[in-house]
Amino acid sequence: MDLAGLYRIWNPRYNSFSVFSQDHLAKVLLGWDLENMQHNAAFDAMKSIKLFNLHQQLQQNGQQWQQAQQALLDAPPTLSFARQNPTYEGVCMGNRKSCTCGAPFFS
């Protein structure tokens, strides 16, 4: 399941869809302070499950879903782990703008 797709929101300001990093979703919707946290795969998995469950819950209440969408659009963006760390443990994170390995991108 792609959480970015579940939380994709139409942004009238840019006349396009906005997608958010999991860190942005967790900070805004779950109230988690993720600054200065070390990357941890188990924590990422827990974050994904919490965000998925929250999405299921929000779908049951249109007003809460609208409020969550507005909160995501209003909050300053939180950079994703890949944006903050173009390489991690010697591995290129595949960010198109900061790629260091030279691998091709398929669009």
Disulfide bonds with the S-S distance in Angstrom:
none
